């Protein structure tokens, strides 16, 4: 058994084992091209949204990026988002990703 593999029990009792799919699925959020889509990832969309806002509110927006919904429950997604947004944002900007533990219930 590979260290990448993990078993899950489905609601009907069936047990499935998945491997690197566990990492490919969330990667598509940052690189839609892996699915053949020509669009930016969630970090690019977030950055573009902030940059379309008035310059006076951008600091507050960069400092209050809230992760919400079940898709944000992937392990490490908040750290990845922090890294990707920080790379795109002006170097003087403080980026803060807020990822409440109950965020899977906090869909917008």
C-alpha positions as CSV (number, residue, x, y, z in Angstrom):
1,X,0.0,0.0,0.0
2,X,1.4,3.4,-1.0
3,X,1.6,6.2,1.5
4,X,-0.4,8.3,-0.9
5,X,-3.4,5.9,-0.7
6,X,-6.2,6.4,1.7
7,X,-9.3,4.4,2.3
8,X,-12.7,5.9,2.9
9,X,-16.0,4.3,3.9
10,X,-19.0,5.6,1.9
11,X,-22.4,6.1,3.4
12,X,-23.6,2.8,1.9
13,X,-20.7,0.9,3.6
14,X,-18.6,0.5,0.5
15,X,-14.9,1.2,1.1
16,X,-12.9,2.9,-1.6
17,X,-9.2,3.6,-1.8
18,X,-7.8,6.6,-3.6
19,X,-4.3,7.7,-4.3
20,X,-2.9,10.8,-5.9
21,X,-6.4,11.8,-6.9
22,X,-6.6,13.3,-3.4
23,X,-4.1,15.9,-4.6
24,X,-5.1,16.3,-8.2
25,X,-8.6,17.4,-7.4
26,X,-7.7,20.3,-5.1
27,X,-4.8,21.3,-7.4
28,X,-7.4,22.0,-10.1
29,X,-8.7,24.9,-7.9
30,X,-5.3,26.6,-8.4
31,X,-4.6,25.3,-11.9
32,X,-7.8,24.7,-13.9
33,X,-5.6,23.9,-16.9
34,X,-5.1,20.4,-15.5
35,X,-8.8,19.9,-16.3
36,X,-8.4,21.5,-19.7
37,X,-10.0,24.8,-18.6
38,X,-8.6,28.1,-19.8
39,X,-9.2,30.2,-16.6
40,X,-7.3,31.4,-13.6
41,X,-7.3,29.6,-10.3
42,X,-9.1,30.7,-7.2
43,X,-6.0,32.8,-6.2
44,X,-6.0,34.6,-9.5
45,X,-9.8,35.2,-9.3
46,X,-9.4,36.5,-5.8
47,X,-6.5,38.8,-6.7
48,X,-8.4,40.1,-9.8
49,X,-11.5,40.8,-7.7
50,X,-9.5,42.8,-5.1
51,X,-7.7,44.8,-7.8
52,X,-11.1,45.8,-9.3
53,X,-12.0,47.4,-6.0
54,X,-11.2,51.0,-5.0
55,X,-7.6,51.4,-4.0
56,X,-8.7,52.6,-0.6
57,X,-10.3,49.3,0.4
58,X,-7.7,46.9,-1.0
59,X,-5.6,46.8,2.2
60,X,-8.7,45.6,4.1
61,X,-9.6,43.1,1.5
62,X,-6.1,41.6,1.4
63,X,-6.2,41.4,5.2
64,X,-9.5,39.6,5.4
65,X,-9.7,36.9,2.8
66,X,-12.2,34.4,4.2
67,X,-12.2,30.7,3.1
68,X,-15.7,29.2,3.2
69,X,-17.6,26.2,2.0
70,X,-16.8,22.5,2.0
71,X,-14.2,22.8,-0.9
72,X,-12.0,24.8,1.4
73,X,-11.6,21.8,3.8
74,X,-8.7,20.3,1.8
75,X,-5.6,20.0,4.1
76,X,-3.2,22.9,3.4
77,X,-5.5,24.9,1.2
78,X,-5.3,28.0,3.4
79,X,-1.5,27.9,3.4
80,X,-1.5,27.5,-0.4
81,X,-3.9,30.4,-0.8
82,X,-1.7,32.5,1.5
83,X,1.4,31.7,-0.6
84,X,-0.3,32.3,-4.0
85,X,-2.0,35.6,-3.0
86,X,1.2,36.9,-1.4
87,X,3.0,36.2,-4.6
88,X,0.5,38.2,-6.7
89,X,-0.2,41.1,-4.2
90,X,2.0,44.2,-4.0
91,X,5.0,43.3,-1.8
92,X,4.0,45.9,0.9
93,X,0.6,44.3,1.3
94,X,-0.2,42.1,4.3
95,X,-2.2,39.1,3.2
96,X,-4.3,37.3,5.8
97,X,-6.3,34.2,5.0
98,X,-9.1,33.5,7.5
99,X,-10.1,29.8,7.6
100,X,-12.6,29.2,10.4
101,X,-12.8,25.5,11.5
102,X,-16.5,25.5,10.8
103,X,-16.1,26.9,7.3
104,X,-17.7,23.9,5.6
105,X,-21.0,25.3,7.0
106,X,-20.2,28.9,6.0
107,X,-21.1,28.9,2.3
108,X,-22.1,32.1,0.7
